[in-house]
Amino acid sequence: MNADIHKFKYLWDGSEPGWALLHINAGDENEIPDYFVFNTATRQGVIFEDESEFNEVVKTMLEEGVRVVLEGNGF
């Protein structure tokens, strides 16, 4: 079942610049990647209450080529 993620399109379509995926556990090669959706300019994050919705948003952001950043470097 696919979640309706159209309301989050601004996270990957460029209409609101600065959105990225913070790869939280990049240092652990044995873990499945864990991400946090946030804006690099405003430092605003998005909290999802629905896990399937979150997973669909992250999948779409990765497919659309949204920037992935690592912890450190000011994040």
N, C-alpha and C positions, 0 to 999 in steps of 0.2 A: 504494500500500500504506500503510495507516494503522498507525502505531505504537500499541501498547497503553500508554496514558498514565494509566490509572486510578490507578496508585500515586502519581501526582503531584497528585491531586485537591485535596489540602490547599493547594496553591499558589493556587487560585482559589475554593474553596468556603467560605472564612471559618473553617474549623475551626482553622487556625493563622494568627492575624492578622498583618498587617504585610507580607505578600508583595507585591512590586511588580516592574515591569519597568523597568530603567534603560535609557533610550534613549541608547546610547553615542555615536552619530554624528549627533545631532539638528542640529548646526550645518552639516552638509553636505547641502544640499537635493538634490544630484545622486545621492546614495547611497540604496540600499535600506536601510530602517531596520534597525539592528543592536541587539539587546537583550541584557541580562544579567539573569538572574532572581536577585533577592536580597530579603532581609527588612530593611525599614527600621528595625525596632526592634532586632534582634539583630545586624545587619550581616553575617548569614550569607548566603552565596551558594550556588547550586546549579550544579555543573559537570556537563554532559551529555557522555557519550562517543559517543552516537549522534546524528548530525545530524538524521535524520528525526524522532526522538523529541523533540529540542529544538524543531524547527520546529512539530510538533504541539502541544507544550505552550505555546509562545508564541502560536500561533494561538488556542488555547482560552482562554488568559488574556486576550487582547485581546477575544475574543467575549464573555467573561464580565464584562468591564468592570473588570478589575484595574487599579489605578492605574499610570500611566506617569509616571516622573520623569526629569528631565534632570540631566546632570552639573552640578556646582556645588551650591549650597544644602546643603553638607555631605555630598554624595554623591560 
